[in-house]
């Protein structure tokens, strides 16, 4: 699963490029994506990891 900004490059060649991100980011964090010194808050990262942990466990 890729973030929407990456999945657009794969949508033409795969039916399985999902356009969502589990990371609830502030405007500040979204502005830092793919920028010089790309970053996000640790708490944001941990919530996203928890989402994937629950998703995989449910499969």
N, C-alpha and C positions, 0 to 999 in steps of 0.2 A: 504494500500500500504506500502510495507516495503522496506527498503534499500536492495541492492543486497546481502550484507553480511548476512542478516537475512533470506531473502526469500529462499535461498538454502535449509534451513531446512524444509520448508513447501511445496516445489514444488512437492514432492512425494505424498502429501495427498490432494492437492488442485490445481485446474486449475486457480485459481485467485490469485496467488502470483506473483506480478509484480516485475520485477528485474530492478528497476530504483530508482534514488533518485533525488529530485528536487533541491538539494543543490549543487551549484557550489563551490567546495572546492579547495583550494590550496593544493599543495603537503604536506605542513606542517599540514594542517587540516586533510587530509586523513590519515596521519601518526599517528594522535592523536586519531583516532576512535578506540574504544574498547581497548584503552591503559589505563594505570594508569593515573588518572586525565584527563579523556576524555573530550574534549572541541571542540568548534568551535567559530568563530567570531560572534558577535551579528548581524552584517550586513548580514552574510551568512544565519543565522537562519531566519532573517526577510524576505529575498528574498524567502526562501523555504516556509514560511508561506503564503506569497503573492501568490505563485504558487498554493498552496492548496485552498486558498480563491477563486481564479479565477476558478479553476477546479470545485469546488463545486457549485459556482454560475452558471456555464455553464450547469450544469446537469438538 
